[in-house]
Amino acid sequence: MRIAVLTLGCDKNTVDSEYIAGLLSEKGHRIVPPDQNRFFDALIINTCGFIDRAKEESVQAILTWAAEKSLRLERKGASFRLFVVGCLAERYGADLASLIPEIDGMAGVGRWKEMVRMVEGKSRPGIIPLLT
């Protein structure tokens, strides 16, 4: 499976995205850049949910890729699955799920192995319960 990972926010998100990509690569998946002209089966957006400007950037990225997902399905009859991880998903997951139905699944911070299972289709799409 070809999987794109888009990292937004702080340096910790960069490290987390690299970890997610490593887990996926170990399972035989190919990590590709998140490019609108490139084919991929799934896109993971790693978000920030604390600084207002970063939250806005994360929401805008999700909306942009949700629209791209719908456009690809409309034009080509095939699209990609859209996943959101990180702080924004953890803090506002229920709101995001209700407002952006194109999202196939979400996970909060530190739930990377669950996200891998979700991307691989080995768990029910939705919001992964957060760590307490």
C-alpha positions, 0 to 999 in steps of 0.5 A, a space after each residue: 500500500 502507498 501511504 502519504 504522511 503530512 506533518 504539521 505543527 511542532 518538531 515533536 510531530 516530525 518525530 512522531 510522523 517518522 515513527 509512524 512511517 517507520 512502523 508502516 514501512 516495517 509492514 511493507 508499505 511504501 511511504 510517498 510524499 503527499 502530492 496532489 498529483 501522486 497516487 496513494 492509498 491512504 493519507 495521514 495528517 499529523 496535526 497540532 491542536 494547541 497554537 491557534 495558527 497551527 490549529 487553523 493550518 491543520 483544519 485547513 489541510 484536512 479540509 483541502 485533502 477532504 475536498 481532494 479525496 471527494 474530487 478524486 472519487 468523482 473524477 476517477 472513481 477511486 480515491 484514498 482513505 484519510 486519517 487524522 492523528 495528533 493533538 488536534 485529533 485528540 482534542 477535537 476528534 468528535 467535532 472533526 468527525 461530525 463536521 468532516 465525514 471524509 475522515 476515515 479514522 482518527 487517533 490522538 497522540 501516542 496511538 501510532 500502532 492503533 493508527 497502523 492497524 486502522 490504516 491497514 483496515 484491521 480495526 473499525 474506522 472511527 476515533 480511537 479511544 484516547 489514553 487517559 
